[in-house]
């Protein structure tokens, strides 16, 4: 048991019967938890999401504190298809670390009501 909720296993193309605590491999990964890294003065989030938005949405959000408000980036997403069901998304924070001393990122999964 890797303690990852099943909805996240499904959203990030993880196998619920195996330990899924690894991050998606940047540029090539087809499954895994979101990868968050610094590129220059910006945070970059790379994650796997379902191509169909009928069941759930997945989006990267950024903030100045862990407990404060998180907002979506205004930067464009780079989306690479993996197969008929999943795609790899890369998005940079729209706020530079040159203007904000602390930046945090996370991916929010929101199930849709039936």
C-alpha positions as CSV (number, residue, x, y, z in Angstrom):
1,X,0.0,0.0,0.0
2,X,1.6,3.3,-1.1
3,X,-1.2,5.5,0.5
4,X,-2.0,7.2,-2.8
5,X,-5.8,7.6,-3.2
6,X,-7.3,5.5,-6.0
7,X,-8.6,8.6,-7.8
8,X,-5.0,9.9,-8.1
9,X,-3.8,6.4,-9.2
10,X,-6.4,6.6,-12.0
11,X,-5.7,10.2,-12.9
12,X,-1.9,9.8,-13.1
13,X,-2.0,6.4,-14.9
14,X,-0.5,4.5,-12.0
15,X,-1.0,0.8,-11.3
16,X,-3.0,0.5,-8.0
17,X,-1.5,-3.0,-7.3
18,X,2.1,-1.6,-7.2
19,X,4.0,1.1,-5.3
20,X,3.4,4.3,-7.2
21,X,5.6,6.8,-5.3
22,X,7.8,7.7,-8.2
23,X,7.4,11.0,-10.1
24,X,6.7,11.0,-13.8
25,X,9.9,10.9,-15.9
26,X,10.3,14.4,-17.4
27,X,9.7,14.5,-21.2
28,X,9.2,10.7,-21.6
29,X,7.1,9.3,-18.7
30,X,3.7,7.8,-19.3
31,X,2.8,7.4,-15.6
32,X,3.8,8.7,-12.2
33,X,3.1,11.4,-9.7
34,X,3.6,15.0,-10.8
35,X,7.1,16.3,-11.2
36,X,7.9,19.8,-9.9
37,X,11.2,21.4,-10.8
38,X,12.8,24.8,-11.1
39,X,13.8,25.9,-14.6
40,X,15.5,29.2,-14.4
41,X,13.4,31.5,-12.3
42,X,10.2,29.6,-12.7
43,X,8.6,26.4,-11.2
44,X,7.6,23.9,-13.9
45,X,5.0,21.1,-13.2
46,X,4.9,18.0,-15.4
47,X,2.0,15.6,-14.9
48,X,-0.1,12.9,-16.5
49,X,-3.8,13.4,-16.9
50,X,-6.8,11.8,-18.5
51,X,-7.6,13.0,-22.0
52,X,-11.4,12.8,-21.3
53,X,-12.5,15.6,-18.9
54,X,-15.9,13.9,-18.5
55,X,-14.8,12.1,-15.3
56,X,-12.4,14.5,-13.7
57,X,-10.2,17.5,-14.3
58,X,-6.5,17.8,-13.3
59,X,-4.7,21.2,-13.2
60,X,-1.5,22.6,-11.8
61,X,-1.8,25.5,-9.4
62,X,0.8,27.7,-7.8
63,X,1.1,29.8,-4.6
64,X,3.4,31.7,-2.3
65,X,2.7,29.6,0.8
66,X,1.7,26.1,1.5
67,X,-1.5,27.1,3.3
68,X,-2.5,30.2,1.3
69,X,-4.3,30.6,-2.0
70,X,-3.2,28.7,-5.1
71,X,-4.0,29.9,-8.6
72,X,-3.6,28.6,-12.1
73,X,-0.8,29.8,-14.2
74,X,-1.4,32.2,-17.1
75,X,1.3,30.4,-19.1
76,X,0.2,28.1,-21.9
77,X,0.2,24.3,-21.3
78,X,2.3,22.0,-23.5
79,X,0.3,18.8,-24.0
80,X,1.7,15.6,-25.5
81,X,-0.6,12.7,-26.2
82,X,0.5,9.4,-24.7
83,X,-2.4,7.1,-25.9
84,X,-6.1,7.3,-26.4
85,X,-6.6,7.9,-22.6
86,X,-3.7,9.9,-21.2
87,X,-1.6,12.9,-22.1
88,X,1.5,14.5,-20.5
89,X,1.1,18.2,-19.5
90,X,4.0,20.6,-18.8
91,X,3.2,24.1,-17.5
92,X,5.4,26.8,-16.0
93,X,4.4,29.1,-13.1
94,X,3.5,32.6,-14.4
95,X,5.2,34.2,-11.3
96,X,9.0,34.3,-11.3
97,X,11.0,33.5,-8.2
98,X,12.8,36.8,-8.8
99,X,9.6,38.6,-7.7
100,X,8.3,36.0,-5.2
101,X,10.9,34.5,-2.8
102,X,8.8,31.3,-2.1
103,X,6.8,29.4,-4.7
104,X,4.9,26.2,-4.3
105,X,3.0,24.0,-6.8
106,X,0.6,21.1,-6.7
107,X,-1.8,19.3,-9.1
108,X,-5.5,19.4,-8.1
109,X,-7.7,16.5,-9.2
110,X,-11.4,17.4,-9.2
111,X,-14.0,14.6,-9.8
112,X,-17.0,15.5,-11.8
113,X,-20.5,14.6,-10.6
114,X,-22.3,11.9,-12.5
